Amino acid sequence: MNSKQFELFKQQIKTLSPQQLHKLRGEITETLEGSNRVLITDEEQKLIASLFS
């Protein structure tokens, strides 16, 4: 999505009902939480922790 499309999307969001906004927020939260789950593996986390031990 380019910046012009994104700006149009933001304008369209303003027309949503409170119920639609709530549902959209839930879906965005799920997407963000899902993408944050696998930032680093357990092995990588242990290696990083060992650097500061």
PQR file of N, CA, C, O and H, with PARSE charges and radii, in Angstrom:
ATOM      1  N   MET A   1       0.857  -1.167   0.000 -0.4000 1.5000
ATOM      2  CA  MET A   1       0.000   0.000   0.000 -0.0000 2.0000
ATOM      3  C   MET A   1       0.903   1.229   0.000  0.5500 1.7000
ATOM      4  O   MET A   1       1.786   1.359   0.848 -0.5500 1.4000
ATOM      5  N   ASN A   2       0.681   2.113  -0.940 -0.4000 1.5000
ATOM      6  CA  ASN A   2       1.497   3.324  -0.975 -0.0000 2.0000
ATOM      7  C   ASN A   2       0.932   4.371  -0.012  0.5500 1.7000
ATOM      8  O   ASN A   2      -0.139   4.175   0.564 -0.5500 1.4000
ATOM      9  H   ASN A   2      -0.037   2.007  -1.629  0.4000 1.0000
ATOM     10  N   SER A   3       1.646   5.472   0.160 -0.4000 1.5000
ATOM     11  CA  SER A   3       1.244   6.472   1.155 -0.0000 2.0000
ATOM     12  C   SER A   3      -0.085   7.135   0.807  0.5500 1.7000
ATOM     13  O   SER A   3      -0.854   7.469   1.709 -0.5500 1.4000
ATOM     14  H   SER A   3       2.516   5.631  -0.307  0.4000 1.0000
ATOM     15  N   LYS A   4      -0.369   7.329  -0.462 -0.4000 1.5000
ATOM     16  CA  LYS A   4      -1.652   7.937  -0.853 -0.0000 2.0000
ATOM     17  C   LYS A   4      -2.813   7.000  -0.508  0.5500 1.7000
ATOM     18  O   LYS A   4      -3.847   7.442  -0.008 -0.5500 1.4000
ATOM     19  H   LYS A   4       0.255   7.057  -1.194  0.4000 1.0000
ATOM     20  N   GLN A   5      -2.633   5.709  -0.779 -0.4000 1.5000
ATOM     21  CA  GLN A   5      -3.663   4.725  -0.442 -0.0000 2.0000
ATOM     22  C   GLN A   5      -3.858   4.646   1.068  0.5500 1.7000
ATOM     23  O   GLN A   5      -4.980   4.502   1.551 -0.5500 1.4000
ATOM     24  H   GLN A   5      -1.793   5.350  -1.185  0.4000 1.0000
ATOM     25  N   PHE A   6      -2.757   4.743   1.806 -0.4000 1.5000
ATOM     26  CA  PHE A   6      -2.842   4.686   3.261 -0.0000 2.0000
ATOM     27  C   PHE A   6      -3.619   5.880   3.805  0.5500 1.7000
ATOM     28  O   PHE A   6      -4.443   5.725   4.707 -0.5500 1.4000
ATOM     29  H   PHE A   6      -1.844   4.860   1.414  0.4000 1.0000
ATOM     30  N   GLU A   7      -3.365   7.059   3.268 -0.4000 1.5000
ATOM     31  CA  GLU A   7      -4.091   8.253   3.709 -0.0000 2.0000
ATOM     32  C   GLU A   7      -5.581   8.124   3.407  0.5500 1.7000
ATOM     33  O   GLU A   7      -6.410   8.518   4.227 -0.5500 1.4000
ATOM     34  H   GLU A   7      -2.695   7.185   2.536  0.4000 1.0000
ATOM     35  N   LEU A   8      -5.928   7.585   2.254 -0.4000 1.5000
ATOM     36  CA  LEU A   8      -7.327   7.352   1.899 -0.0000 2.0000
ATOM     37  C   LEU A   8      -7.953   6.350   2.869  0.5500 1.7000
ATOM     38  O   LEU A   8      -9.085   6.529   3.317 -0.5500 1.4000
ATOM     39  H   LEU A   8      -5.254   7.265   1.588  0.4000 1.0000
ATOM     40  N   PHE A   9      -7.210   5.305   3.182 -0.4000 1.5000
ATOM     41  CA  PHE A   9      -7.674   4.300   4.129 -0.0000 2.0000
ATOM     42  C   PHE A   9      -7.971   4.935   5.488  0.5500 1.7000
ATOM     43  O   PHE A   9      -8.996   4.637   6.100 -0.5500 1.4000
ATOM     44  H   PHE A   9      -6.290   5.160   2.818  0.4000 1.0000
ATOM     45  N   LYS A  10      -7.087   5.802   5.958 -0.4000 1.5000
ATOM     46  CA  LYS A  10      -7.299   6.474   7.245 -0.0000 2.0000
ATOM     47  C   LYS A  10      -8.563   7.326   7.210  0.5500 1.7000
ATOM     48  O   LYS A  10      -9.287   7.392   8.204 -0.5500 1.4000
ATOM     49  H   LYS A  10      -6.254   6.044   5.461  0.4000 1.0000
ATOM     50  N   GLN A  11      -8.838   7.973   6.092 -0.4000 1.5000
ATOM     51  CA  GLN A  11     -10.057   8.772   5.966 -0.0000 2.0000
ATOM     52  C   GLN A  11     -11.297   7.873   6.000  0.5500 1.7000
ATOM     53  O   GLN A  11     -12.310   8.222   6.607 -0.5500 1.4000
ATOM     54  H   GLN A  11      -8.250   7.919   5.284  0.4000 1.0000
ATOM     55  N   GLN A  12     -11.207   6.724   5.347 -0.4000 1.5000
ATOM     56  CA  GLN A  12     -12.337   5.794   5.324 -0.0000 2.0000
ATOM     57  C   GLN A  12     -12.621   5.231   6.711  0.5500 1.7000
ATOM     58  O   GLN A  12     -13.772   4.950   7.044 -0.5500 1.4000
ATOM     59  H   GLN A  12     -10.384   6.440   4.854  0.4000 1.0000
ATOM     60  N   ILE A  13     -11.595   5.068   7.509 -0.4000 1.5000
ATOM     61  CA  ILE A  13     -11.777   4.555   8.874 -0.0000 2.0000
ATOM     62  C   ILE A  13     -12.687   5.480   9.673  0.5500 1.7000
ATOM     63  O   ILE A  13     -13.454   5.020  10.519 -0.5500 1.4000
ATOM     64  H   ILE A  13     -10.660   5.297   7.239  0.4000 1.0000
ATOM     65  N   LYS A  14     -12.606   6.765   9.410 -0.4000 1.5000
ATOM     66  CA  LYS A  14     -13.416   7.740  10.146 -0.0000 2.0000
ATOM     67  C   LYS A  14     -14.908   7.557   9.909  0.5500 1.7000
ATOM     68  O   LYS A  14     -15.719   8.074  10.677 -0.5500 1.4000
ATOM     69  H   LYS A  14     -11.983   7.138   8.722  0.4000 1.0000
ATOM     70  N   THR A  15     -15.285   6.833   8.863 -0.4000 1.5000
ATOM     71  CA  THR A  15     -16.704   6.621   8.565 -0.0000 2.0000
ATOM     72  C   THR A  15     -17.261   5.359   9.228  0.5500 1.7000
ATOM     73  O   THR A  15     -18.460   5.094   9.135 -0.5500 1.4000
ATOM     74  H   THR A  15     -14.626   6.412   8.239  0.4000 1.0000
ATOM     75  N   LEU A  16     -16.416   4.587   9.887 -0.4000 1.5000
ATOM     76  CA  LEU A  16     -16.858   3.342  10.511 -0.0000 2.0000
ATOM     77  C   LEU A  16     -17.651   3.607  11.786  0.5500 1.7000
ATOM     78  O   LEU A  16     -17.444   4.611  12.468 -0.5500 1.4000
ATOM     79  H   LEU A  16     -15.443   4.803   9.963  0.4000 1.0000
ATOM     80  N   SER A  17     -18.554   2.694  12.087 -0.4000 1.5000
ATOM     81  CA  SER A  17     -19.322   2.784  13.327 -0.0000 2.0000
ATOM     82  C   SER A  17     -18.428   2.367  14.497  0.5500 1.7000
ATOM     83  O   SER A  17     -17.384   1.747  14.290 -0.5500 1.4000
ATOM     84  H   SER A  17     -18.721   1.879  11.532  0.4000 1.0000
ATOM     85  N   PRO A  18     -18.834   2.705  15.722 -0.5600 1.5000
ATOM     86  CA  PRO A  18     -18.052   2.274  16.886  0.2800 2.0000
ATOM     87  C   PRO A  18     -17.866   0.752  16.940  0.5500 1.7000
ATOM     88  O   PRO A  18     -16.796   0.271  17.312 -0.5500 1.4000
ATOM     89  N   GLN A  19     -18.894   0.006  16.574 -0.4000 1.5000
ATOM     90  CA  GLN A  19     -18.786  -1.451  16.579 -0.0000 2.0000
ATOM     91  C   GLN A  19     -17.759  -1.921  15.553  0.5500 1.7000
ATOM     92  O   GLN A  19     -16.969  -2.824  15.828 -0.5500 1.4000
ATOM     93  H   GLN A  19     -19.764   0.396  16.272  0.4000 1.0000
ATOM     94  N   GLN A  20     -17.772  -1.308  14.375 -0.4000 1.5000
ATOM     95  CA  GLN A  20     -16.811  -1.674  13.338 -0.0000 2.0000
ATOM     96  C   GLN A  20     -15.391  -1.312  13.761  0.5500 1.7000
ATOM     97  O   GLN A  20     -14.454  -2.071  13.515 -0.5500 1.4000
ATOM     98  H   GLN A  20     -18.414  -0.574  14.151  0.4000 1.0000
ATOM     99  N   LEU A  21     -15.235  -0.152  14.397 -0.4000 1.5000
ATOM    100  CA  LEU A  21     -13.915   0.259  14.878 -0.0000 2.0000
ATOM    101  C   LEU A  21     -13.393  -0.715  15.929  0.5500 1.7000
ATOM    102  O   LEU A  21     -12.214  -1.070  15.930 -0.5500 1.4000
ATOM    103  H   LEU A  21     -15.996   0.464  14.597  0.4000 1.0000
ATOM    104  N   HIS A  22     -14.277  -1.140  16.815 -0.4000 1.5000
ATOM    105  CA  HIS A  22     -13.875  -2.085  17.861 -0.0000 2.0000
ATOM    106  C   HIS A  22     -13.418  -3.401  17.242  0.5500 1.7000
ATOM    107  O   HIS A  22     -12.401  -3.961  17.652 -0.5500 1.4000
ATOM    108  H   HIS A  22     -15.235  -0.852  16.814  0.4000 1.0000
ATOM    109  N   LYS A  23     -14.159  -3.892  16.267 -0.4000 1.5000
ATOM    110  CA  LYS A  23     -13.785  -5.141  15.599 -0.0000 2.0000
ATOM    111  C   LYS A  23     -12.454  -4.981  14.871  0.5500 1.7000
ATOM    112  O   LYS A  23     -11.605  -5.871  14.921 -0.5500 1.4000
ATOM    113  H   LYS A  23     -14.985  -3.437  15.934  0.4000 1.0000
ATOM    114  N   LEU A  24     -12.271  -3.859  14.201 -0.4000 1.5000
ATOM    115  CA  LEU A  24     -11.022  -3.596  13.492 -0.0000 2.0000
ATOM    116  C   LEU A  24      -9.852  -3.532  14.468  0.5500 1.7000
ATOM    117  O   LEU A  24      -8.781  -4.075  14.196 -0.5500 1.4000
ATOM    118  H   LEU A  24     -12.960  -3.135  14.160  0.4000 1.0000
ATOM    119  N   ARG A  25     -10.058  -2.870  15.598 -0.4000 1.5000
ATOM    120  CA  ARG A  25      -9.004  -2.790  16.609 -0.0000 2.0000
ATOM    121  C   ARG A  25      -8.613  -4.182  17.094  0.5500 1.7000
ATOM    122  O   ARG A  25      -7.429  -4.473  17.260 -0.5500 1.4000
ATOM    123  H   ARG A  25     -10.928  -2.429  15.819  0.4000 1.0000
ATOM    124  N   GLY A  26      -9.604  -5.040  17.320 -0.4000 1.5000
ATOM    125  CA  GLY A  26      -9.317  -6.403  17.747 -0.0000 2.0000
ATOM    126  C   GLY A  26      -8.496  -7.160  16.716  0.5500 1.7000
ATOM    127  O   GLY A  26      -7.560  -7.877  17.069 -0.5500 1.4000
ATOM    128  H   GLY A  26     -10.566  -4.804  17.185  0.4000 1.0000
ATOM    129  N   GLU A  27      -8.842  -7.003  15.446 -0.4000 1.5000
ATOM    130  CA  GLU A  27      -8.101  -7.692  14.388 -0.0000 2.0000
ATOM    131  C   GLU A  27      -6.680  -7.154  14.261  0.5500 1.7000
ATOM    132  O   GLU A  27      -5.743  -7.917  14.024 -0.5500 1.4000
ATOM    133  H   GLU A  27      -9.603  -6.421  15.159  0.4000 1.0000
ATOM    134  N   ILE A  28      -6.520  -5.844  14.419 -0.4000 1.5000
ATOM    135  CA  ILE A  28      -5.183  -5.249  14.360 -0.0000 2.0000
ATOM    136  C   ILE A  28      -4.341  -5.757  15.529  0.5500 1.7000
ATOM    137  O   ILE A  28      -3.173  -6.104  15.353 -0.5500 1.4000
ATOM    138  H   ILE A  28      -7.282  -5.225  14.612  0.4000 1.0000
ATOM    139  N   THR A  29      -4.931  -5.799  16.715 -0.4000 1.5000
ATOM    140  CA  THR A  29      -4.219  -6.287  17.896 -0.0000 2.0000
ATOM    141  C   THR A  29      -3.774  -7.730  17.703  0.5500 1.7000
ATOM    142  O   THR A  29      -2.638  -8.077  18.026 -0.5500 1.4000
ATOM    143  H   THR A  29      -5.879  -5.517  16.858  0.4000 1.0000
ATOM    144  N   GLU A  30      -4.661  -8.574  17.179 -0.4000 1.5000
ATOM    145  CA  GLU A  30      -4.297  -9.968  16.928 -0.0000 2.0000
ATOM    146  C   GLU A  30      -3.139 -10.065  15.945  0.5500 1.7000
ATOM    147  O   GLU A  30      -2.227 -10.871  16.131 -0.5500 1.4000
ATOM    148  H   GLU A  30      -5.584  -8.292  16.917  0.4000 1.0000
ATOM    149  N   THR A  31      -3.175  -9.251  14.910 -0.4000 1.5000
ATOM    150  CA  THR A  31      -2.109  -9.265  13.906 -0.0000 2.0000
ATOM    151  C   THR A  31      -0.785  -8.833  14.525  0.5500 1.7000
ATOM    152  O   THR A  31       0.249  -9.456  14.285 -0.5500 1.4000
ATOM    153  H   THR A  31      -3.916  -8.597  14.760  0.4000 1.0000
ATOM    154  N   LEU A  32      -0.817  -7.770  15.319 -0.4000 1.5000
ATOM    155  CA  LEU A  32       0.411  -7.280  15.943 -0.0000 2.0000
ATOM    156  C   LEU A  32       0.961  -8.280  16.948  0.5500 1.7000
ATOM    157  O   LEU A  32       2.169  -8.509  16.994 -0.5500 1.4000
ATOM    158  H   LEU A  32      -1.657  -7.264  15.514  0.4000 1.0000
ATOM    159  N   GLU A  33       0.095  -8.875  17.746 -0.4000 1.5000
ATOM    160  CA  GLU A  33       0.554  -9.856  18.727 -0.0000 2.0000
ATOM    161  C   GLU A  33       1.124 -11.077  18.035  0.5500 1.7000
ATOM    162  O   GLU A  33       2.116 -11.641  18.497 -0.5500 1.4000
ATOM    163  H   GLU A  33      -0.887  -8.689  17.708  0.4000 1.0000
ATOM    164  N   GLY A  34       0.523 -11.489  16.951 -0.4000 1.5000
ATOM    165  CA  GLY A  34       1.022 -12.637  16.204 -0.0000 2.0000
ATOM    166  C   GLY A  34       2.380 -12.372  15.608  0.5500 1.7000
ATOM    167  O   GLY A  34       3.232 -13.261  15.585 -0.5500 1.4000
ATOM    168  H   GLY A  34      -0.283 -11.031  16.576  0.4000 1.0000
ATOM    169  N   SER A  35       2.598 -11.164  15.123 -0.4000 1.5000
ATOM    170  CA  SER A  35       3.892 -10.847  14.516 -0.0000 2.0000
ATOM    171  C   SER A  35       4.976 -10.672  15.568  0.5500 1.7000
ATOM    172  O   SER A  35       6.161 -10.797  15.259 -0.5500 1.4000
ATOM    173  H   SER A  35       1.906 -10.443  15.141  0.4000 1.0000
ATOM    174  N   ASN A  36       4.589 -10.385  16.804 -0.4000 1.5000
ATOM    175  CA  ASN A  36       5.576 -10.201  17.871 -0.0000 2.0000
ATOM    176  C   ASN A  36       5.981 -11.512  18.524  0.5500 1.7000
ATOM    177  O   ASN A  36       6.978 -11.560  19.243 -0.5500 1.4000
ATOM    178  H   ASN A  36       3.627 -10.284  17.055  0.4000 1.0000
ATOM    179  N   ARG A  37       5.238 -12.553  18.290 -0.4000 1.5000
ATOM    180  CA  ARG A  37       5.504 -13.815  18.980 -0.0000 2.0000
ATOM    181  C   ARG A  37       6.824 -14.451  18.581  0.5500 1.7000
ATOM    182  O   ARG A  37       7.450 -15.119  19.404 -0.5500 1.4000
ATOM    183  H   ARG A  37       4.428 -12.513  17.705  0.4000 1.0000
ATOM    184  N   VAL A  38       7.257 -14.267  17.364 -0.4000 1.5000
ATOM    185  CA  VAL A  38       8.433 -14.993  16.883 -0.0000 2.0000
ATOM    186  C   VAL A  38       9.531 -14.018  16.468  0.5500 1.7000
ATOM    187  O   VAL A  38      10.139 -14.181  15.409 -0.5500 1.4000
ATOM    188  H   VAL A  38       6.748 -13.725  16.696  0.4000 1.0000
ATOM    189  N   LEU A  39       9.785 -13.019  17.284 -0.4000 1.5000
ATOM    190  CA  LEU A  39      10.846 -12.076  16.955 -0.0000 2.0000
ATOM    191  C   LEU A  39      12.208 -12.732  17.075  0.5500 1.7000
ATOM    192  O   LEU A  39      13.063 -12.573  16.204 -0.5500 1.4000
ATOM    193  H   LEU A  39       9.292 -12.886  18.144  0.4000 1.0000
ATOM    194  N   ILE A  40      12.409 -13.478  18.171 -0.4000 1.5000
ATOM    195  CA  ILE A  40      13.658 -14.233  18.326 -0.0000 2.0000
ATOM    196  C   ILE A  40      13.322 -15.604  18.898  0.5500 1.7000
ATOM    197  O   ILE A  40      12.337 -15.772  19.617 -0.5500 1.4000
ATOM    198  H   ILE A  40      11.715 -13.607  18.878  0.4000 1.0000
ATOM    199  N   THR A  41      14.149 -16.563  18.569 -0.4000 1.5000
ATOM    200  CA  THR A  41      13.940 -17.922  19.078 -0.0000 2.0000
ATOM    201  C   THR A  41      14.444 -18.013  20.515  0.5500 1.7000
ATOM    202  O   THR A  41      15.132 -17.117  21.003 -0.5500 1.4000
ATOM    203  H   THR A  41      14.949 -16.427  17.985  0.4000 1.0000
ATOM    204  N   ASP A  42      14.093 -19.103  21.180 -0.4000 1.5000
ATOM    205  CA  ASP A  42      14.579 -19.330  22.546 -0.0000 2.0000
ATOM    206  C   ASP A  42      16.102 -19.384  22.572  0.5500 1.7000
ATOM    207  O   ASP A  42      16.741 -18.850  23.478 -0.5500 1.4000
ATOM    208  H   ASP A  42      13.534 -19.831  20.784  0.4000 1.0000
ATOM    209  N   GLU A  43      16.665 -20.031  21.573 -0.4000 1.5000
ATOM    210  CA  GLU A  43      18.125 -20.143  21.492 -0.0000 2.0000
ATOM    211  C   GLU A  43      18.768 -18.764  21.369  0.5500 1.7000
ATOM    212  O   GLU A  43      19.768 -18.482  22.029 -0.5500 1.4000
ATOM    213  H   GLU A  43      16.146 -20.464  20.836  0.4000 1.0000
ATOM    214  N   GLU A  44      18.205 -17.915  20.536 -0.4000 1.5000
ATOM    215  CA  GLU A  44      18.740 -16.562  20.374 -0.0000 2.0000
ATOM    216  C   GLU A  44      18.598 -15.767  21.664  0.5500 1.7000
ATOM    217  O   GLU A  44      19.497 -15.013  22.037 -0.5500 1.4000
ATOM    218  H   GLU A  44      17.393 -18.144  19.999  0.4000 1.0000
ATOM    219  N   GLN A  45      17.469 -15.936  22.343 -0.4000 1.5000
ATOM    220  CA  GLN A  45      17.249 -15.230  23.600 -0.0000 2.0000
ATOM    221  C   GLN A  45      18.271 -15.660  24.651  0.5500 1.7000
ATOM    222  O   GLN A  45      18.791 -14.819  25.385 -0.5500 1.4000
ATOM    223  H   GLN A  45      16.739 -16.549  22.040  0.4000 1.0000
ATOM    224  N   LYS A  46      18.561 -16.952  24.731 -0.4000 1.5000
ATOM    225  CA  LYS A  46      19.555 -17.453  25.689 -0.0000 2.0000
ATOM    226  C   LYS A  46      20.943 -16.911  25.367  0.5500 1.7000
ATOM    227  O   LYS A  46      21.698 -16.551  26.270 -0.5500 1.4000
ATOM    228  H   LYS A  46      18.139 -17.634  24.135  0.4000 1.0000
ATOM    229  N   LEU A  47      21.278 -16.852  24.086 -0.4000 1.5000
ATOM    230  CA  LEU A  47      22.573 -16.326  23.676 -0.0000 2.0000
ATOM    231  C   LEU A  47      22.705 -14.859  24.078  0.5500 1.7000
ATOM    232  O   LEU A  47      23.736 -14.447  24.610 -0.5500 1.4000
ATOM    233  H   LEU A  47      20.665 -17.144  23.352  0.4000 1.0000
ATOM    234  N   ILE A  48      21.676 -14.086  23.828 -0.4000 1.5000
ATOM    235  CA  ILE A  48      21.700 -12.667  24.190 -0.0000 2.0000
ATOM    236  C   ILE A  48      21.821 -12.515  25.703  0.5500 1.7000
ATOM    237  O   ILE A  48      22.596 -11.688  26.184 -0.5500 1.4000
ATOM    238  H   ILE A  48      20.839 -14.421  23.396  0.4000 1.0000
ATOM    239  N   ALA A  49      21.064 -13.305  26.450 -0.4000 1.5000
ATOM    240  CA  ALA A  49      21.125 -13.240  27.909 -0.0000 2.0000
ATOM    241  C   ALA A  49      22.514 -13.591  28.414  0.5500 1.7000
ATOM    242  O   ALA A  49      22.995 -12.998  29.379 -0.5500 1.4000
ATOM    243  H   ALA A  49      20.435 -13.976  26.059  0.4000 1.0000
ATOM    244  N   SER A  50      23.159 -14.553  27.766 -0.4000 1.5000
ATOM    245  CA  SER A  50      24.499 -14.957  28.201 -0.0000 2.0000
ATOM    246  C   SER A  50      25.521 -13.843  27.993  0.5500 1.7000
ATOM    247  O   SER A  50      26.532 -13.795  28.693 -0.5500 1.4000
ATOM    248  H   SER A  50      22.768 -15.035  26.981  0.4000 1.0000
ATOM    249  N   LEU A  51      25.273 -12.966  27.058 -0.4000 1.5000
ATOM    250  CA  LEU A  51      26.191 -11.849  26.818 -0.0000 2.0000
ATOM    251  C   LEU A  51      26.207 -10.870  27.986  0.5500 1.7000
ATOM    252  O   LEU A  51      27.191 -10.160  28.192 -0.5500 1.4000
ATOM    253  H   LEU A  51      24.451 -13.005  26.490  0.4000 1.0000
ATOM    254  N   PHE A  52      25.113 -10.831  28.753 -0.4000 1.5000
ATOM    255  CA  PHE A  52      25.003  -9.892  29.857 -0.0000 2.0000
ATOM    256  C   PHE A  52      25.135 -10.565  31.216  0.5500 1.7000
ATOM    257  O   PHE A  52      24.892  -9.933  32.244 -0.5500 1.4000
ATOM    258  H   PHE A  52      24.314 -11.408  28.586  0.4000 1.0000
ATOM    259  N   SER A  53      25.512 -11.824  31.234 -0.4000 1.5000
ATOM    260  CA  SER A  53      25.656 -12.555  32.507 -0.0000 2.0000
ATOM    261  C   SER A  53      27.062 -12.423  33.043  0.5500 1.7000
ATOM    262  O   SER A  53      27.373 -12.969  34.101 -0.5500 1.4000
ATOM    263  H   SER A  53      25.709 -12.337  30.398  0.4000 1.0000
TER
END
